[in-house]
Amino acid sequence: MIVFTALRLEVLESPKSRQAKMLSPGVKERIGVVFEVVKTSFHWGFIPTLLYLGFRKGSEPGMPPLSIANLLW
């Protein structure tokens, strides 16, 4: 954030940027690895999770029963 006081320009750091500077390179690397694992598991697990929830609920009344064959057709 930039603050003008008495014709002087000061740049104030936000608390988040101060905390980011305090993290060691090892901690930053671990956070990056955790972020990549979460991102990959979300990418690979989102559609199967939706399919599981849909099959668990079952079809609505008057609709054909759910099966893997219906999913492929």
PDB file of N, CA, C, O and CB in Angstrom:
ATOM      1  N   MET A   1       0.854  -1.153   0.000  1.00  0.00           N
ATOM      2  CA  MET A   1       0.000   0.000   0.000  1.00  0.00           C
ATOM      3  C   MET A   1       0.906   1.224   0.000  1.00  0.00           C
ATOM      4  O   MET A   1       1.932   1.236   0.680  1.00  0.00           O
ATOM      5  CB  MET A   1      -0.975  -0.007   1.217  1.00  0.00           C
ATOM      6  N   ILE A   2       0.544   2.227  -0.740  1.00  0.00           N
ATOM      7  CA  ILE A   2       1.325   3.462  -0.821  1.00  0.00           C
ATOM      8  C   ILE A   2       0.609   4.541  -0.021  1.00  0.00           C
ATOM      9  O   ILE A   2      -0.595   4.746  -0.177  1.00  0.00           O
ATOM     10  CB  ILE A   2       1.528   3.910  -2.306  1.00  0.00           C
ATOM     11  N   VAL A   3       1.355   5.228   0.834  1.00  0.00           N
ATOM     12  CA  VAL A   3       0.785   6.262   1.685  1.00  0.00           C
ATOM     13  C   VAL A   3       1.571   7.555   1.463  1.00  0.00           C
ATOM     14  O   VAL A   3       2.801   7.559   1.495  1.00  0.00           O
ATOM     15  CB  VAL A   3       0.810   5.834   3.191  1.00  0.00           C
ATOM     16  N   PHE A   4       0.848   8.641   1.240  1.00  0.00           N
ATOM     17  CA  PHE A   4       1.480   9.950   1.098  1.00  0.00           C
ATOM     18  C   PHE A   4       1.351  10.693   2.428  1.00  0.00           C
ATOM     19  O   PHE A   4       0.239  10.990   2.866  1.00  0.00           O
ATOM     20  CB  PHE A   4       0.831  10.770  -0.073  1.00  0.00           C
ATOM     21  N   THR A   5       2.464  10.991   3.064  1.00  0.00           N
ATOM     22  CA  THR A   5       2.419  11.738   4.316  1.00  0.00           C
ATOM     23  C   THR A   5       3.423  12.873   4.229  1.00  0.00           C
ATOM     24  O   THR A   5       4.611  12.638   4.010  1.00  0.00           O
ATOM     25  CB  THR A   5       2.717  10.819   5.542  1.00  0.00           C
ATOM     26  N   ALA A   6       2.950  14.110   4.400  1.00  0.00           N
ATOM     27  CA  ALA A   6       3.792  15.319   4.440  1.00  0.00           C
ATOM     28  C   ALA A   6       4.749  15.360   3.252  1.00  0.00           C
ATOM     29  O   ALA A   6       5.951  15.566   3.417  1.00  0.00           O
ATOM     30  CB  ALA A   6       4.589  15.379   5.759  1.00  0.00           C
ATOM     31  N   LEU A   7       4.202  15.161   2.055  1.00  0.00           N
ATOM     32  CA  LEU A   7       4.972  15.189   0.822  1.00  0.00           C
ATOM     33  C   LEU A   7       6.074  14.138   0.780  1.00  0.00           C
ATOM     34  O   LEU A   7       7.091  14.311   0.107  1.00  0.00           O
ATOM     35  CB  LEU A   7       5.570  16.547   0.634  1.00  0.00           C
ATOM     36  N   ARG A   8       5.862  13.064   1.497  1.00  0.00           N
ATOM     37  CA  ARG A   8       6.803  11.958   1.520  1.00  0.00           C
ATOM     38  C   ARG A   8       6.072  10.699   1.051  1.00  0.00           C
ATOM     39  O   ARG A   8       4.922  10.467   1.425  1.00  0.00           O
ATOM     40  CB  ARG A   8       7.412  11.765   2.948  1.00  0.00           C
ATOM     41  N   LEU A   9       6.720   9.918   0.261  1.00  0.00           N
ATOM     42  CA  LEU A   9       6.116   8.695  -0.253  1.00  0.00           C
ATOM     43  C   LEU A   9       6.666   7.520   0.542  1.00  0.00           C
ATOM     44  O   LEU A   9       7.878   7.311   0.595  1.00  0.00           O
ATOM     45  CB  LEU A   9       6.395   8.522  -1.780  1.00  0.00           C
ATOM     46  N   GLU A  10       5.778   6.758   1.156  1.00  0.00           N
ATOM     47  CA  GLU A  10       6.174   5.581   1.912  1.00  0.00           C
ATOM     48  C   GLU A  10       5.424   4.382   1.358  1.00  0.00           C
ATOM     49  O   GLU A  10       4.239   4.466   1.037  1.00  0.00           O
ATOM     50  CB  GLU A  10       5.895   5.763   3.433  1.00  0.00           C
ATOM     51  N   VAL A  11       6.121   3.284   1.252  1.00  0.00           N
ATOM     52  CA  VAL A  11       5.500   2.039   0.820  1.00  0.00           C
ATOM     53  C   VAL A  11       5.403   1.141   2.043  1.00  0.00           C
ATOM     54  O   VAL A  11       6.415   0.750   2.626  1.00  0.00           O
ATOM     55  CB  VAL A  11       6.313   1.349  -0.341  1.00  0.00           C
ATOM     56  N   LEU A  12       4.180   0.824   2.421  1.00  0.00           N
ATOM     57  CA  LEU A  12       3.949  -0.025   3.577  1.00  0.00           C
ATOM     58  C   LEU A  12       3.764  -1.459   3.119  1.00  0.00           C
ATOM     59  O   LEU A  12       3.082  -1.722   2.129  1.00  0.00           O
ATOM     60  CB  LEU A  12       2.725   0.453   4.380  1.00  0.00           C
ATOM     61  N   GLU A  13       4.375  -2.383   3.844  1.00  0.00           N
ATOM     62  CA  GLU A  13       4.224  -3.797   3.524  1.00  0.00           C
ATOM     63  C   GLU A  13       2.954  -4.334   4.163  1.00  0.00           C
ATOM     64  O   GLU A  13       2.591  -3.955   5.277  1.00  0.00           O
ATOM     65  CB  GLU A  13       5.451  -4.603   3.994  1.00  0.00           C
ATOM     66  N   SER A  14       2.298  -5.210   3.449  1.00  0.00           N
ATOM     67  CA  SER A  14       1.128  -5.852   4.036  1.00  0.00           C
ATOM     68  C   SER A  14       1.607  -6.975   4.954  1.00  0.00           C
ATOM     69  O   SER A  14       2.724  -7.466   4.792  1.00  0.00           O
ATOM     70  CB  SER A  14       0.163  -6.399   2.928  1.00  0.00           C
ATOM     71  N   PRO A  15       0.780  -7.387   5.913  1.00  0.00           N
ATOM     72  CA  PRO A  15       1.184  -8.475   6.817  1.00  0.00           C
ATOM     73  C   PRO A  15       1.489  -9.772   6.071  1.00  0.00           C
ATOM     74  O   PRO A  15       2.361 -10.535   6.485  1.00  0.00           O
ATOM     75  CB  PRO A  15       0.092  -8.728   7.845  1.00  0.00           C
ATOM     76  N   LYS A  16       0.777 -10.023   4.973  1.00  0.00           N
ATOM     77  CA  LYS A  16       1.019 -11.244   4.213  1.00  0.00           C
ATOM     78  C   LYS A  16       2.403 -11.240   3.584  1.00  0.00           C
ATOM     79  O   LYS A  16       3.084 -12.265   3.588  1.00  0.00           O
ATOM     80  CB  LYS A  16      -0.041 -11.416   3.137  1.00  0.00           C
ATOM     81  N   SER A  17       2.830 -10.110   3.046  1.00  0.00           N
ATOM     82  CA  SER A  17       4.147 -10.072   2.422  1.00  0.00           C
ATOM     83  C   SER A  17       5.244 -10.217   3.466  1.00  0.00           C
ATOM     84  O   SER A  17       6.293 -10.793   3.176  1.00  0.00           O
ATOM     85  CB  SER A  17       4.331  -8.772   1.640  1.00  0.00           C
ATOM     86  N   ARG A  18       5.024  -9.706   4.677  1.00  0.00           N
ATOM     87  CA  ARG A  18       5.996  -9.875   5.753  1.00  0.00           C
ATOM     88  C   ARG A  18       6.114 -11.340   6.142  1.00  0.00           C
ATOM     89  O   ARG A  18       7.215 -11.833   6.386  1.00  0.00           O
ATOM     90  CB  ARG A  18       5.604  -9.032   6.972  1.00  0.00           C
ATOM     91  N   GLN A  19       4.985 -12.039   6.200  1.00  0.00           N
ATOM     92  CA  GLN A  19       5.017 -13.455   6.565  1.00  0.00           C
ATOM     93  C   GLN A  19       5.697 -14.274   5.471  1.00  0.00           C
ATOM     94  O   GLN A  19       6.420 -15.225   5.770  1.00  0.00           O
ATOM     95  CB  GLN A  19       3.592 -13.982   6.818  1.00  0.00           C
ATOM     96  N   ALA A  20       5.473 -13.917   4.215  1.00  0.00           N
ATOM     97  CA  ALA A  20       6.085 -14.653   3.117  1.00  0.00           C
ATOM     98  C   ALA A  20       7.599 -14.494   3.149  1.00  0.00           C
ATOM     99  O   ALA A  20       8.320 -15.425   2.791  1.00  0.00           O
ATOM    100  CB  ALA A  20       5.526 -14.177   1.770  1.00  0.00           C
ATOM    101  N   LYS A  21       8.085 -13.356   3.563  1.00  0.00           N
ATOM    102  CA  LYS A  21       9.528 -13.152   3.643  1.00  0.00           C
ATOM    103  C   LYS A  21      10.131 -13.946   4.793  1.00  0.00           C
ATOM    104  O   LYS A  21      11.313 -14.288   4.748  1.00  0.00           O
ATOM    105  CB  LYS A  21       9.846 -11.668   3.806  1.00  0.00           C
ATOM    106  N   MET A  22       9.342 -14.247   5.827  1.00  0.00           N
ATOM    107  CA  MET A  22       9.855 -14.951   6.988  1.00  0.00           C
ATOM    108  C   MET A  22       9.948 -16.457   6.753  1.00  0.00           C
ATOM    109  O   MET A  22      10.621 -17.150   7.515  1.00  0.00           O
ATOM    110  CB  MET A  22       8.980 -14.669   8.186  1.00  0.00           C
ATOM    111  N   LEU A  23       9.292 -16.979   5.719  1.00  0.00           N
ATOM    112  CA  LEU A  23       9.326 -18.414   5.467  1.00  0.00           C
ATOM    113  C   LEU A  23      10.671 -18.800   4.854  1.00  0.00           C
ATOM    114  O   LEU A  23      11.197 -18.109   3.982  1.00  0.00           O
ATOM    115  CB  LEU A  23       8.163 -18.835   4.539  1.00  0.00           C
ATOM    116  N   SER A  24      11.205 -19.903   5.323  1.00  0.00           N
ATOM    117  CA  SER A  24      12.473 -20.373   4.776  1.00  0.00           C
ATOM    118  C   SER A  24      12.230 -21.038   3.417  1.00  0.00           C
ATOM    119  O   SER A  24      11.098 -21.416   3.114  1.00  0.00           O
ATOM    120  CB  SER A  24      13.165 -21.362   5.758  1.00  0.00           C
ATOM    121  N   PRO A  25      13.264 -21.184   2.606  1.00  0.00           N
ATOM    122  CA  PRO A  25      13.093 -21.832   1.293  1.00  0.00           C
ATOM    123  C   PRO A  25      12.563 -23.260   1.408  1.00  0.00           C
ATOM    124  O   PRO A  25      11.802 -23.704   0.548  1.00  0.00           O
ATOM    125  CB  PRO A  25      14.417 -21.844   0.544  1.00  0.00           C
ATOM    126  N   GLY A  26      12.956 -23.986   2.461  1.00  0.00           N
ATOM    127  CA  GLY A  26      12.454 -25.349   2.641  1.00  0.00           C
ATOM    128  C   GLY A  26      10.957 -25.389   2.883  1.00  0.00           C
ATOM    129  O   GLY A  26      10.254 -26.250   2.353  1.00  0.00           O
ATOM    130  N   VAL A  27      10.476 -24.454   3.684  1.00  0.00           N
ATOM    131  CA  VAL A  27       9.033 -24.392   3.964  1.00  0.00           C
ATOM    132  C   VAL A  27       8.273 -24.007   2.702  1.00  0.00           C
ATOM    133  O   VAL A  27       7.210 -24.560   2.421  1.00  0.00           O
ATOM    134  CB  VAL A  27       8.733 -23.380   5.101  1.00  0.00           C
ATOM    135  N   LYS A  28       8.817 -23.061   1.942  1.00  0.00           N
ATOM    136  CA  LYS A  28       8.162 -22.661   0.691  1.00  0.00           C
ATOM    137  C   LYS A  28       8.093 -23.840  -0.277  1.00  0.00           C
ATOM    138  O   LYS A  28       7.097 -24.012  -0.980  1.00  0.00           O
ATOM    139  CB  LYS A  28       8.912 -21.477   0.038  1.00  0.00           C
ATOM    140  N   GLU A  29       9.149 -24.649  -0.313  1.00  0.00           N
ATOM    141  CA  GLU A  29       9.162 -25.811  -1.205  1.00  0.00           C
ATOM    142  C   GLU A  29       8.116 -26.838  -0.765  1.00  0.00           C
ATOM    143  O   GLU A  29       7.414 -27.405  -1.602  1.00  0.00           O
ATOM    144  CB  GLU A  29      10.566 -26.456  -1.234  1.00  0.00           C
ATOM    145  N   ARG A  30       8.010 -27.078   0.547  1.00  0.00           N
ATOM    146  CA  ARG A  30       7.004 -28.021   1.057  1.00  0.00           C
ATOM    147  C   ARG A  30       5.593 -27.546   0.753  1.00  0.00           C
ATOM    148  O   ARG A  30       4.732 -28.342   0.377  1.00  0.00           O
ATOM    149  CB  ARG A  30       7.169 -28.217   2.566  1.00  0.00           C
ATOM    150  N   ILE A  31       5.357 -26.256   0.915  1.00  0.00           N
ATOM    151  CA  ILE A  31       4.032 -25.702   0.601  1.00  0.00           C
ATOM    152  C   ILE A  31       3.728 -25.890  -0.880  1.00  0.00           C
ATOM    153  O   ILE A  31       2.601 -26.217  -1.250  1.00  0.00           O
ATOM    154  CB  ILE A  31       3.956 -24.198   0.980  1.00  0.00           C
ATOM    155  N   GLY A  32       4.733 -25.684  -1.724  1.00  0.00           N
ATOM    156  CA  GLY A  32       4.547 -25.893  -3.159  1.00  0.00           C
ATOM    157  C   GLY A  32       4.229 -27.334  -3.494  1.00  0.00           C
ATOM    158  O   GLY A  32       3.379 -27.600  -4.344  1.00  0.00           O
ATOM    159  N   VAL A  33       4.906 -28.280  -2.831  1.00  0.00           N
ATOM    160  CA  VAL A  33       4.640 -29.704  -3.068  1.00  0.00           C
ATOM    161  C   VAL A  33       3.227 -30.057  -2.622  1.00  0.00           C
ATOM    162  O   VAL A  33       2.511 -30.761  -3.334  1.00  0.00           O
ATOM    163  CB  VAL A  33       5.672 -30.586  -2.325  1.00  0.00           C
ATOM    164  N   VAL A  34       2.823 -29.576  -1.458  1.00  0.00           N
ATOM    165  CA  VAL A  34       1.459 -29.845  -0.971  1.00  0.00           C
ATOM    166  C   VAL A  34       0.433 -29.264  -1.933  1.00  0.00           C
ATOM    167  O   VAL A  34      -0.579 -29.901  -2.223  1.00  0.00           O
ATOM    168  CB  VAL A  34       1.253 -29.256   0.448  1.00  0.00           C
ATOM    169  N   PHE A  35       0.692 -28.055  -2.429  1.00  0.00           N
ATOM    170  CA  PHE A  35      -0.233 -27.430  -3.372  1.00  0.00           C
ATOM    171  C   PHE A  35      -0.347 -28.260  -4.646  1.00  0.00           C
ATOM    172  O   PHE A  35      -1.450 -28.438  -5.163  1.00  0.00           O
ATOM    173  CB  PHE A  35       0.223 -26.001  -3.708  1.00  0.00           C
ATOM    174  N   GLU A  36       0.769 -28.772  -5.163  1.00  0.00           N
ATOM    175  CA  GLU A  36       0.737 -29.588  -6.378  1.00  0.00           C
ATOM    176  C   GLU A  36      -0.017 -30.895  -6.148  1.00  0.00           C
ATOM    177  O   GLU A  36      -0.755 -31.340  -7.028  1.00  0.00           O
ATOM    178  CB  GLU A  36       2.161 -29.882  -6.857  1.00  0.00           C
ATOM    179  N   VAL A  37       0.156 -31.517  -4.983  1.00  0.00           N
ATOM    180  CA  VAL A  37      -0.556 -32.764  -4.679  1.00  0.00           C
ATOM    181  C   VAL A  37      -2.063 -32.512  -4.602  1.00  0.00           C
ATOM    182  O   VAL A  37      -2.856 -33.286  -5.139  1.00  0.00           O
ATOM    183  CB  VAL A  37      -0.045 -33.373  -3.348  1.00  0.00           C
ATOM    184  N   VAL A  38      -2.449 -31.428  -3.934  1.00  0.00           N
ATOM    185  CA  VAL A  38      -3.878 -31.099  -3.831  1.00  0.00           C
ATOM    186  C   VAL A  38      -4.464 -30.806  -5.211  1.00  0.00           C
ATOM    187  O   VAL A  38      -5.566 -31.251  -5.532  1.00  0.00           O
ATOM    188  CB  VAL A  38      -4.092 -29.887  -2.895  1.00  0.00           C
ATOM    189  N   LYS A  39      -3.725 -30.059  -6.018  1.00  0.00           N
ATOM    190  CA  LYS A  39      -4.205 -29.719  -7.362  1.00  0.00           C
ATOM    191  C   LYS A  39      -4.366 -30.977  -8.217  1.00  0.00           C
ATOM    192  O   LYS A  39      -5.368 -31.127  -8.916  1.00  0.00           O
ATOM    193  CB  LYS A  39      -3.236 -28.732  -8.048  1.00  0.00           C
ATOM    194  N   THR A  40      -3.383 -31.881  -8.165  1.00  0.00           N
ATOM    195  CA  THR A  40      -3.447 -33.103  -8.959  1.00  0.00           C
ATOM    196  C   THR A  40      -4.586 -34.009  -8.490  1.00  0.00           C
ATOM    197  O   THR A  40      -5.310 -34.575  -9.310  1.00  0.00           O
ATOM    198  CB  THR A  40      -2.114 -33.852  -8.887  1.00  0.00           C
ATOM    199  N   SER A  41      -4.745 -34.146  -7.175  1.00  0.00           N
ATOM    200  CA  SER A  41      -5.826 -34.999  -6.679  1.00  0.00           C
ATOM    201  C   SER A  41      -7.191 -34.412  -7.023  1.00  0.00           C
ATOM    202  O   SER A  41      -8.132 -35.158  -7.292  1.00  0.00           O
ATOM    203  CB  SER A  41      -5.705 -35.191  -5.164  1.00  0.00           C
ATOM    204  N   PHE A  42      -7.310 -33.091  -7.019  1.00  0.00           N
ATOM    205  CA  PHE A  42      -8.581 -32.475  -7.422  1.00  0.00           C
ATOM    206  C   PHE A  42      -8.847 -32.729  -8.901  1.00  0.00           C
ATOM    207  O   PHE A  42      -9.966 -33.070  -9.284  1.00  0.00           O
ATOM    208  CB  PHE A  42      -8.569 -30.954  -7.134  1.00  0.00           C
ATOM    209  N   HIS A  43      -7.817 -32.562  -9.735  1.00  0.00           N
ATOM    210  CA  HIS A  43      -8.007 -32.773 -11.176  1.00  0.00           C
ATOM    211  C   HIS A  43      -8.421 -34.202 -11.480  1.00  0.00           C
ATOM    212  O   HIS A  43      -9.308 -34.418 -12.305  1.00  0.00           O
ATOM    213  CB  HIS A  43      -6.727 -32.434 -11.937  1.00  0.00           C
ATOM    214  N   TRP A  44      -7.799 -35.186 -10.833  1.00  0.00           N
ATOM    215  CA  TRP A  44      -8.091 -36.580 -11.116  1.00  0.00           C
ATOM    216  C   TRP A  44      -9.292 -37.105 -10.343  1.00  0.00           C
ATOM    217  O   TRP A  44      -9.850 -38.131 -10.731  1.00  0.00           O
ATOM    218  CB  TRP A  44      -6.892 -37.416 -10.807  1.00  0.00           C
ATOM    219  N   GLY A  45      -9.709 -36.456  -9.283  1.00  0.00           N
ATOM    220  CA  GLY A  45     -10.771 -36.996  -8.465  1.00  0.00           C
ATOM    221  C   GLY A  45     -12.119 -36.332  -8.594  1.00  0.00           C
ATOM    222  O   GLY A  45     -13.104 -36.846  -8.062  1.00  0.00           O
ATOM    223  N   PHE A  46     -12.202 -35.201  -9.284  1.00  0.00           N
ATOM    224  CA  PHE A  46     -13.456 -34.455  -9.336  1.00  0.00           C
ATOM    225  C   PHE A  46     -14.558 -35.230 -10.071  1.00  0.00           C
ATOM    226  O   PHE A  46     -15.638 -35.432  -9.516  1.00  0.00           O
ATOM    227  CB  PHE A  46     -13.231 -33.110 -10.013  1.00  0.00           C
ATOM    228  N   ILE A  47     -14.302 -35.659 -11.293  1.00  0.00           N
ATOM    229  CA  ILE A  47     -15.322 -36.358 -12.084  1.00  0.00           C
ATOM    230  C   ILE A  47     -15.690 -37.701 -11.451  1.00  0.00           C
ATOM    231  O   ILE A  47     -16.880 -38.000 -11.346  1.00  0.00           O
ATOM    232  CB  ILE A  47     -14.825 -36.575 -13.523  1.00  0.00           C
ATOM    233  N   PRO A  48     -14.720 -38.532 -11.022  1.00  0.00           N
ATOM    234  CA  PRO A  48     -15.126 -39.779 -10.343  1.00  0.00           C
ATOM    235  C   PRO A  48     -15.979 -39.539  -9.095  1.00  0.00           C
ATOM    236  O   PRO A  48     -16.892 -40.315  -8.811  1.00  0.00           O
ATOM    237  CB  PRO A  48     -13.895 -40.574  -9.957  1.00  0.00           C
ATOM    238  N   THR A  49     -15.687 -38.479  -8.358  1.00  0.00           N
ATOM    239  CA  THR A  49     -16.494 -38.164  -7.176  1.00  0.00           C
ATOM    240  C   THR A  49     -17.921 -37.816  -7.575  1.00  0.00           C
ATOM    241  O   THR A  49     -18.871 -38.266  -6.933  1.00  0.00           O
ATOM    242  CB  THR A  49     -15.868 -37.004  -6.387  1.00  0.00           C
ATOM    243  N   LEU A  50     -18.081 -37.024  -8.620  1.00  0.00           N
ATOM    244  CA  LEU A  50     -19.429 -36.692  -9.091  1.00  0.00           C
ATOM    245  C   LEU A  50     -20.175 -37.932  -9.567  1.00  0.00           C
ATOM    246  O   LEU A  50     -21.361 -38.094  -9.280  1.00  0.00           O
ATOM    247  CB  LEU A  50     -19.359 -35.664 -10.220  1.00  0.00           C
ATOM    248  N   LEU A  51     -19.480 -38.812 -10.297  1.00  0.00           N
ATOM    249  CA  LEU A  51     -20.125 -40.044 -10.750  1.00  0.00           C
ATOM    250  C   LEU A  51     -20.539 -40.911  -9.558  1.00  0.00           C
ATOM    251  O   LEU A  51     -21.640 -41.462  -9.546  1.00  0.00           O
ATOM    252  CB  LEU A  51     -19.182 -40.832 -11.679  1.00  0.00           C
ATOM    253  N   TYR A  52     -19.670 -41.030  -8.568  1.00  0.00           N
ATOM    254  CA  TYR A  52     -19.999 -41.815  -7.380  1.00  0.00           C
ATOM    255  C   TYR A  52     -21.232 -41.253  -6.678  1.00  0.00           C
ATOM    256  O   TYR A  52     -22.139 -42.001  -6.314  1.00  0.00           O
ATOM    257  CB  TYR A  52     -18.809 -41.846  -6.412  1.00  0.00           C
ATOM    258  N   LEU A  53     -21.263 -39.943  -6.490  1.00  0.00           N
ATOM    259  CA  LEU A  53     -22.405 -39.339  -5.809  1.00  0.00           C
ATOM    260  C   LEU A  53     -23.687 -39.531  -6.612  1.00  0.00           C
ATOM    261  O   LEU A  53     -24.748 -39.755  -6.030  1.00  0.00           O
ATOM    262  CB  LEU A  53     -22.154 -37.850  -5.568  1.00  0.00           C
ATOM    263  N   GLY A  54     -23.604 -39.448  -7.941  1.00  0.00           N
ATOM    264  CA  GLY A  54     -24.782 -39.653  -8.780  1.00  0.00           C
ATOM    265  C   GLY A  54     -25.287 -41.077  -8.719  1.00  0.00           C
ATOM    266  O   GLY A  54     -26.492 -41.306  -8.616  1.00  0.00           O
ATOM    267  N   PHE A  55     -24.370 -42.049  -8.782  1.00  0.00           N
ATOM    268  CA  PHE A  55     -24.789 -43.444  -8.705  1.00  0.00           C
ATOM    269  C   PHE A  55     -25.305 -43.791  -7.314  1.00  0.00           C
ATOM    270  O   PHE A  55     -26.207 -44.618  -7.181  1.00  0.00           O
ATOM    271  CB  PHE A  55     -23.632 -44.364  -9.078  1.00  0.00           C
ATOM    272  N   ARG A  56     -24.747 -43.171  -6.277  1.00  0.00           N
ATOM    273  CA  ARG A  56     -25.206 -43.446  -4.917  1.00  0.00           C
ATOM    274  C   ARG A  56     -26.637 -42.966  -4.712  1.00  0.00           C
ATOM    275  O   ARG A  56     -27.437 -43.617  -4.040  1.00  0.00           O
ATOM    276  CB  ARG A  56     -24.279 -42.782  -3.898  1.00  0.00           C
ATOM    277  N   LYS A  57     -26.944 -41.811  -5.306  1.00  0.00           N
ATOM    278  CA  LYS A  57     -28.294 -41.269  -5.158  1.00  0.00           C
ATOM    279  C   LYS A  57     -29.297 -42.109  -5.939  1.00  0.00           C
ATOM    280  O   LYS A  57     -30.420 -42.314  -5.478  1.00  0.00           O
ATOM    281  CB  LYS A  57     -28.346 -39.807  -5.630  1.00  0.00           C
ATOM    282  N   GLY A  58     -28.914 -42.590  -7.095  1.00  0.00           N
ATOM    283  CA  GLY A  58     -29.810 -43.399  -7.917  1.00  0.00           C
ATOM    284  C   GLY A  58     -30.595 -42.512  -8.874  1.00  0.00           C
ATOM    285  O   GLY A  58     -30.515 -41.285  -8.825  1.00  0.00           O
ATOM    286  N   SER A  59     -31.343 -43.160  -9.731  1.00  0.00           N
ATOM    287  CA  SER A  59     -32.109 -42.405 -10.714  1.00  0.00           C
ATOM    288  C   SER A  59     -33.405 -41.893 -10.094  1.00  0.00           C
ATOM    289  O   SER A  59     -33.871 -42.391  -9.070  1.00  0.00           O
ATOM    290  CB  SER A  59     -32.410 -43.272 -11.947  1.00  0.00           C
ATOM    291  N   GLU A  60     -33.957 -40.903 -10.735  1.00  0.00           N
ATOM    292  CA  GLU A  60     -35.221 -40.344 -10.266  1.00  0.00           C
ATOM    293  C   GLU A  60     -36.373 -41.230 -10.721  1.00  0.00           C
ATOM    294  O   GLU A  60     -36.221 -41.988 -11.679  1.00  0.00           O
ATOM    295  CB  GLU A  60     -35.410 -38.895 -10.782  1.00  0.00           C
ATOM    296  N   PRO A  61     -37.519 -41.152 -10.057  1.00  0.00           N
ATOM    297  CA  PRO A  61     -38.661 -41.983 -10.457  1.00  0.00           C
ATOM    298  C   PRO A  61     -39.055 -41.719 -11.912  1.00  0.00           C
ATOM    299  O   PRO A  61     -39.122 -40.574 -12.359  1.00  0.00           O
ATOM    300  CB  PRO A  61     -39.862 -41.721  -9.532  1.00  0.00           C
ATOM    301  N   GLY A  62     -39.311 -42.800 -12.632  1.00  0.00           N
ATOM    302  CA  GLY A  62     -39.713 -42.693 -14.026  1.00  0.00           C
ATOM    303  C   GLY A  62     -38.543 -42.724 -14.993  1.00  0.00           C
ATOM    304  O   GLY A  62     -38.755 -42.758 -16.205  1.00  0.00           O
ATOM    305  N   MET A  63     -37.339 -42.713 -14.504  1.00  0.00           N
ATOM    306  CA  MET A  63     -36.151 -42.760 -15.368  1.00  0.00           C
ATOM    307  C   MET A  63     -35.563 -44.163 -15.329  1.00  0.00           C
ATOM    308  O   MET A  63     -35.773 -44.888 -14.357  1.00  0.00           O
ATOM    309  CB  MET A  63     -35.086 -41.705 -14.923  1.00  0.00           C
ATOM    310  N   PRO A  64     -34.829 -44.562 -16.371  1.00  0.00           N
ATOM    311  CA  PRO A  64     -34.216 -45.897 -16.342  1.00  0.00           C
ATOM    312  C   PRO A  64     -33.161 -45.983 -15.244  1.00  0.00           C
ATOM    313  O   PRO A  64     -32.569 -44.969 -14.873  1.00  0.00           O
ATOM    314  CB  PRO A  64     -33.584 -46.234 -17.710  1.00  0.00           C
ATOM    315  N   PRO A  65     -32.924 -47.176 -14.724  1.00  0.00           N
ATOM    316  CA  PRO A  65     -31.925 -47.325 -13.654  1.00  0.00           C
ATOM    317  C   PRO A  65     -30.523 -46.984 -14.162  1.00  0.00           C
ATOM    318  O   PRO A  65     -30.211 -47.180 -15.336  1.00  0.00           O
ATOM    319  CB  PRO A  65     -31.947 -48.764 -13.092  1.00  0.00           C
ATOM    320  N   LEU A  66     -29.700 -46.480 -13.275  1.00  0.00           N
ATOM    321  CA  LEU A  66     -28.334 -46.121 -13.640  1.00  0.00           C
ATOM    322  C   LEU A  66     -27.452 -47.350 -13.704  1.00  0.00           C
ATOM    323  O   LEU A  66     -27.539 -48.244 -12.862  1.00  0.00           O
ATOM    324  CB  LEU A  66     -27.761 -45.116 -12.652  1.00  0.00           C
ATOM    325  N   SER A  67     -26.605 -47.378 -14.709  1.00  0.00           N
ATOM    326  CA  SER A  67     -25.603 -48.441 -14.809  1.00  0.00           C
ATOM    327  C   SER A  67     -24.405 -47.884 -15.570  1.00  0.00           C
ATOM    328  O   SER A  67     -24.475 -46.800 -16.150  1.00  0.00           O
ATOM    329  CB  SER A  67     -26.185 -49.719 -15.523  1.00  0.00           C
ATOM    330  N   ILE A  68     -23.325 -48.621 -15.562  1.00  0.00           N
ATOM    331  CA  ILE A  68     -22.120 -48.188 -16.283  1.00  0.00           C
ATOM    332  C   ILE A  68     -22.400 -48.154 -17.783  1.00  0.00           C
ATOM    333  O   ILE A  68     -21.876 -47.294 -18.491  1.00  0.00           O
ATOM    334  CB  ILE A  68     -20.920 -49.132 -15.976  1.00  0.00           C
ATOM    335  N   ALA A  69     -23.221 -49.079 -18.272  1.00  0.00           N
ATOM    336  CA  ALA A  69     -23.556 -49.099 -19.689  1.00  0.00           C
ATOM    337  C   ALA A  69     -24.302 -47.836 -20.098  1.00  0.00           C
ATOM    338  O   ALA A  69     -24.073 -47.304 -21.185  1.00  0.00           O
ATOM    339  CB  ALA A  69     -24.390 -50.331 -20.019  1.00  0.00           C
ATOM    340  N   ASN A  70     -25.200 -47.348 -19.231  1.00  0.00           N
ATOM    341  CA  ASN A  70     -25.906 -46.103 -19.524  1.00  0.00           C
ATOM    342  C   ASN A  70     -24.949 -44.930 -19.537  1.00  0.00           C
ATOM    343  O   ASN A  70     -25.145 -43.974 -20.288  1.00  0.00           O
ATOM    344  CB  ASN A  70     -27.015 -45.861 -18.505  1.00  0.00           C
ATOM    345  N   LEU A  71     -23.930 -44.993 -18.726  1.00  0.00           N
ATOM    346  CA  LEU A  71     -22.942 -43.921 -18.684  1.00  0.00           C
ATOM    347  C   LEU A  71     -22.185 -43.834 -20.001  1.00  0.00           C
ATOM    348  O   LEU A  71     -21.880 -42.736 -20.466  1.00  0.00           O
ATOM    349  CB  LEU A  71     -21.965 -44.136 -17.527  1.00  0.00           C
ATOM    350  N   LEU A  72     -21.880 -44.968 -20.604  1.00  0.00           N
ATOM    351  CA  LEU A  72     -21.129 -45.005 -21.863  1.00  0.00           C
ATOM    352  C   LEU A  72     -22.009 -44.721 -23.081  1.00  0.00           C
ATOM    353  O   LEU A  72     -21.486 -44.326 -24.124  1.00  0.00           O
ATOM    354  CB  LEU A  72     -20.460 -46.359 -22.026  1.00  0.00           C
ATOM    355  N   TRP A  73     -23.306 -44.904 -22.987  1.00  0.00           N
ATOM    356  CA  TRP A  73     -24.203 -44.722 -24.127  1.00  0.00           C
ATOM    357  C   TRP A  73     -24.563 -43.312 -24.267  1.00  0.00           C
ATOM    358  O   TRP A  73     -25.314 -42.953 -25.174  1.00  0.00           O
ATOM    359  CB  TRP A  73     -25.441 -45.547 -23.999  1.00  0.00           C
TER     360      TRP A  73
END
